[in-house]
Amino acid sequence: MVSCTSKLFDCILGWATILVFLLPRQAKAGNNNNNNNYNYDTSVYGLSMQRDWLYESGSINLKYEGCVWGYVNDRENMGCMQDSSEDGTTYWYMMANCRRAQVAYSMYASSSAGGTKCKSGNFKESFVTKDGVAEFAYIMGTYGYNSPISANDVSSLPLCESDGNGYYLSVGCSSSGTFTIDRFTDAYCMQYYDTYDNLKNFNYAMKSLSNCYNVYSTRTDEDPSYSLASYLIAESGTCTENESSLCTTTSFVKNSGARTSVGQRTTSKLTSSTSRSFTNKLKYGLGTAMLIGSVIMFFGILFTNRKKRRAMMHRKFRSSSDKKKKRSSSNKKRSSSSRKSGVFA
């Protein structure tokens, strides 16, 4: 049994080695074939590799969609609860789900340097900020041309601050998608109480961005990497209809695995999904075989040890019974000899 289990272990080790070499090495795709970008599927890298329009378009325009209650990047600077607290795990969901009022916007691009219309044919992607409306206004005022908003418009907006009456004030979102100042009952601004201010002037300025505001043009910007569009996208994340009705889901997200960016060859969704499913099935099959082999090895060793213990117990029992027999026979001899000596006497 021991030899059998050792062979089984060697067999499992060999299959594990084969499994390692069969795993898809997608991370190397970016290093190989640098001169031929059409030989691999960049969809495995997500939306960041689907934004060729950011560097190949003549102009890019932004359309403001509205206010979205979204997640934040830096919880500490946004007045959120830290990773640990004296409360233990009482407010653990607040630590992981800290949200603040964010800006939702869409990008439209075309080859025309004169301007891009914000229509469905030019739509590229919807975004949502990660650092709040204040960071959005700062970027717009710093890198934009004649921006309707700047850091001065948001400098007085509260960020989860006490009002002195037992409530906390912070920027929020109304049901219609406009920015408001809301009152909250907790120090981390998670429990909404009511609306304190509708921010009419600020929302009026933000609404002007709905008229297709230009964020990049080859006529005014030398490098798209240093344009307003690039700076905004760097501080934002993609937004879909599942997150907010104000956002539009891109075709890449709807058809994961297919590439629709400008200048890229469309990859067969069926072929890529079939190859991935075969690899996954192979990995799961080998993993199941290894698990079954480990269970067999465990019970094999267990039963082998039991047999050894039983054999040792039998040996001990036999040796003890033999000793008892020898003692009884010697006792009988002694008793018979003593009787004989008594008769002669």
C-alpha atoms as one frame of an Amber mdcrd trajectory, in Angstrom:
protein
   0.000   0.000   0.000   2.860   2.358   0.760   4.387   1.812  -2.666   0.996
   2.411  -4.280   0.480   5.715  -2.495   3.998   6.876  -3.369   3.381   6.154
  -7.052   0.077   7.992  -6.866   1.809  10.999  -5.320   4.378  11.025  -8.139
   1.556  10.851 -10.689  -0.285  13.803  -9.119   2.927  15.821  -8.991   3.477
  15.192 -12.681  -0.068  16.318 -13.554   0.414  19.462 -11.448   3.564  20.295
 -13.425   1.664  19.880 -16.684  -1.135  22.109 -15.353   1.291  24.930 -14.609
   2.576  24.953 -18.184  -0.937  24.778 -19.615  -2.157  27.903 -17.801  -2.771
  30.816 -20.184   0.023  33.340 -20.009  -1.872  36.446 -20.951   0.470  38.718
 -19.039   3.160  38.124 -21.646   0.944  39.302 -24.467   2.007  42.891 -23.992
   5.706  42.062 -24.253   5.613  39.766 -27.255   4.859  40.808 -30.831   5.401
  44.512 -30.207   5.529  45.120 -33.916   2.281  43.281 -34.586  -0.524  44.468
 -32.302  -3.142  42.475 -34.166  -1.950  39.026 -33.072  -3.438  39.087 -29.584
  -6.656  40.106 -27.903  -6.241  43.264 -25.804  -9.732  42.859 -24.352  -8.192
  40.850 -21.501  -6.802  44.118 -20.141 -10.227  45.744 -19.822 -11.411  49.149
 -20.941  -8.006  50.808 -20.517  -6.829  49.066 -23.717 -10.043  49.964 -25.563
  -9.479  53.739 -25.542  -7.520  54.280 -28.722 -10.063  56.983 -29.511  -8.401
  59.103 -26.818  -5.208  59.294 -28.920  -6.517  58.887 -32.463  -9.388  61.389
 -32.540  -9.335  64.872 -33.965 -11.508  66.227 -31.167 -13.177  64.973 -27.985
 -16.196  66.534 -26.301 -17.695  66.023 -22.843 -21.369  65.884 -21.962 -22.375
  66.266 -18.317 -24.941  63.636 -17.295 -25.646  64.421 -13.644 -24.878  63.629
 -10.016 -24.268  60.012  -9.010 -23.878  58.657  -5.476 -20.703  56.659  -6.119
 -17.704  55.071  -4.440 -14.557  57.022  -3.570 -10.853  56.346  -4.086  -9.432
  57.936  -0.950 -11.805  57.338   1.971  -9.719  59.306   4.459  -9.767  62.565
   2.466 -13.491  62.170   1.786 -14.481  62.016   5.450 -15.130  58.279   5.437
 -14.506  55.756   8.177 -10.984  54.338   8.247 -10.058  50.683   7.820 -10.245
  50.079  11.566 -12.094  51.729  14.408 -12.922  51.372  18.100 -16.402  50.212
  17.104 -15.056  46.818  16.071 -17.169  45.417  13.251 -20.305  47.444  14.026
 -19.867  49.755  11.033 -17.827  47.483   8.783 -20.206  48.064   5.853 -19.555
  51.806   6.090 -15.813  51.224   5.768 -16.207  49.177   2.593 -19.085  51.119
   1.022 -18.213  54.764   1.533 -19.915  56.867  -1.140 -20.000  60.539  -1.994
 -21.598  62.744  -4.630 -19.780  62.112  -7.919 -19.976  63.589 -11.414 -21.257
  61.373 -14.235 -20.264  62.383 -17.757 -19.896  60.888 -21.230 -17.164  61.264
 -23.835 -17.778  61.718 -27.569 -15.020  61.667 -30.176 -14.587  61.986 -33.936
 -11.852  62.501 -36.500 -12.917  66.102 -37.096 -10.626  68.670 -35.479 -13.281
  71.350 -35.836 -15.541  69.773 -33.237 -17.520  66.692 -32.268 -21.273  66.510
 -31.857 -22.570  64.655 -28.822 -24.678  62.125 -30.702 -24.919  58.351 -30.494
 -22.619  57.781 -33.464 -19.748  59.554 -31.696 -20.335  58.076 -28.225 -17.301
  56.358 -26.676 -17.779  55.792 -22.941 -19.540  57.003 -19.789 -17.467  57.887
 -16.727 -17.980  58.694 -13.064 -15.498  60.562 -10.881 -13.869  58.904  -7.859
 -12.772  61.935  -5.837 -15.958  63.965  -5.709 -17.254  67.050  -7.453 -14.540
  69.257  -5.915 -11.737  67.440  -7.764 -13.747  67.536 -10.975 -14.220  71.302
 -10.699 -10.513  71.794  -9.923  -9.424  69.848 -13.037 -11.934  71.689 -15.209
 -10.784  75.085 -13.981  -7.068  74.238 -14.225  -6.839  72.510 -17.622 -10.029
  73.605 -19.412 -10.604  76.541 -21.763 -13.286  78.959 -20.509 -14.608  76.372
 -18.065 -17.967  77.274 -16.486 -16.813  75.839 -13.138 -13.580  75.952 -11.161
 -12.232  75.328  -7.686 -13.729  78.649  -6.509 -17.248  77.298  -7.091 -16.752
  74.343  -4.755 -14.451  75.821  -2.101 -17.355  76.521   0.263 -19.142  73.189
  -0.217 -19.116  71.115   2.998 -17.591  67.652   3.132 -19.226  65.797   6.008
 -18.933  68.703   8.458 -20.914  69.285  11.642 -23.549  72.038  11.532 -23.429
  72.553  15.309 -26.992  71.305  15.778 -26.353  67.563  15.902 -26.337  67.032
  12.119 -23.590  66.768   9.494 -23.583  68.569   6.149 -22.171  67.172   2.911
 -22.726  67.353  -0.853 -25.381  64.906  -2.023 -27.486  63.998  -5.062 -31.164
  64.610  -5.618 -33.522  62.119  -7.234 -33.365  64.168 -10.473 -29.547  63.946
 -10.658 -28.654  67.436  -9.433 -26.202  68.372  -6.677 -27.504  69.314  -3.235
 -26.266  69.921   0.287 -27.831  67.275   2.514 -28.020  66.741   6.233 -26.945
  63.431   7.759 -27.404  61.995  11.232 -24.010  60.262  11.502 -20.445  61.614
  11.478 -19.579  59.673   8.288 -22.539  60.997   6.285 -24.082  57.631   5.535
 -27.519  58.137   7.118 -29.466  60.702   5.058 -31.872  62.995   6.942 -33.040
  65.777   4.583 -31.937  68.339   1.980 -30.432  71.560   3.263 -29.694  73.467
   0.014 -30.543  72.809  -3.666 -27.442  74.618  -5.030 -29.296  76.307  -7.903
 -26.389  78.461  -9.074 -23.905  75.590  -9.044 -26.284  73.249 -10.880 -26.908
  75.940 -13.494 -23.163  76.154 -14.147 -22.854  72.376 -14.321 -25.800  72.155
 -16.730 -23.886  74.258 -19.249 -21.504  71.281 -19.606 -24.405  69.314 -21.079
 -24.020  71.308 -24.295 -21.062  69.210 -25.506 -18.034  70.919 -23.963 -14.740
  70.479 -25.833 -11.988  68.752 -23.814  -9.489  68.018 -26.617  -8.734  69.229
 -30.128  -5.718  68.790 -32.359  -5.958  72.503 -33.137  -5.326  73.622 -29.557
  -3.699  70.600 -27.844  -0.323  69.263 -28.892  -0.499  65.970 -26.991  -3.735
  64.191 -25.959  -1.918  62.770 -22.920  -1.804  66.289 -21.469  -5.310  67.323
 -22.459  -8.309  67.963 -20.224  -9.869  64.713 -21.420  -6.875  62.673 -20.271
  -6.742  64.340 -16.846 -10.455  63.763 -16.250 -10.376  60.099 -17.300  -7.356
  59.468 -15.057  -9.448  60.463 -12.021 -12.575  58.578 -13.088 -13.899  55.097
 -13.653 -16.212  53.658 -16.259 -19.932  53.955 -15.537 -22.665  51.602 -16.754
 -26.442  51.508 -16.645 -26.226  49.039 -13.768 -24.611  51.719 -11.609 -26.797
  54.638 -12.667 -29.517  55.346 -15.208 -27.561  58.475 -16.163 -24.771  56.349
 -17.648 -24.624  54.414 -20.899 -23.113  50.932 -21.105 -20.448  50.635 -23.792
 -20.542  47.927 -26.450 -17.311  46.489 -25.030 -18.973  45.841 -21.675 -22.090
  44.427 -23.342 -20.033  42.118 -25.571 -17.075  41.226 -23.386 -14.272  39.750
 -25.473 -14.986  41.710 -28.657 -12.923  44.777 -29.523 -14.669  47.762 -31.034
 -12.023  50.489 -30.654 -10.873  52.524 -33.610  -8.043  50.962 -35.627  -8.273
  47.493 -34.066  -9.270  44.246 -35.694 -12.454  42.640 -34.352 -11.699  39.394
 -32.543 -14.024  36.458 -32.805 -15.988  36.242 -29.576 -16.873  32.608 -30.181
 -13.276  31.507 -30.728 -11.903  33.303 -27.687 -14.691  32.089 -25.421 -14.292
  28.507 -26.676 -10.547  28.488 -26.006 -11.042  29.970 -22.561 -13.787  27.462
 -21.717 -11.569  24.550 -22.805  -8.685  25.836 -20.671 -10.985  26.307 -17.692
 -12.443  22.835 -18.098  -8.940  21.378 -18.287  -7.836  23.216 -15.142 -10.945
  22.215 -13.202 -10.636  18.610 -14.373  -6.992  18.329 -13.315  -7.750  20.102
 -10.057 -10.553  17.621  -9.324  -8.253  14.695 -10.134  -5.595  16.055  -7.798
  -8.170  16.501  -5.033  -9.451  12.936  -5.447  -5.870  11.659  -5.465  -5.148
  13.504  -2.219  -8.229  11.945  -0.595  -7.165   8.477  -1.770  -3.680   9.031
  -0.383  -5.087  10.150   2.956  -7.340   7.119   3.381  -4.606   4.811   2.066
  -2.159   6.026   4.700  -4.902   5.845   7.327  -5.816   2.236   6.505  -2.139
   1.263   6.293  -1.520   2.595   9.795  -4.595   0.750  11.056  -3.314  -2.535
   9.622   0.053  -1.956  11.253  -1.586  -1.254  14.602  -3.748  -4.369  14.292
  -0.735  -6.513  13.412   1.152  -5.165  16.417  -1.850  -5.850  18.682  -2.089
  -9.430  17.359   1.608  -9.952  18.013   1.296  -8.652  21.531  -1.757 -10.828
  22.128   0.005 -13.920  20.807   3.132 -13.272  22.849   1.078 -12.715  26.010
  -0.985 -15.888  25.386   2.185 -17.927  24.793   3.624 -16.655  28.069   0.437
 -17.611  29.914   0.529 -21.110  28.419   4.155 -21.580  29.450   3.380 -20.393
  32.967   0.365 -22.723  33.291   2.336 -25.742  32.029   5.208 -25.028  34.418
   2.754 -24.704  37.296   1.172 -28.065  36.420   4.569 -29.764  36.367   5.411
 -28.366  39.755   2.118 -29.470  41.268   2.458 -33.029  39.870   6.024 -33.359
  41.198   4.967 -32.190  44.666   2.158 -34.790  44.752   4.540 -37.576  43.822
   6.967 -36.593  46.524   4.141 -36.638  49.089   3.113 -40.256  48.186   6.608
 -41.590  48.545   6.902 -39.915  51.880
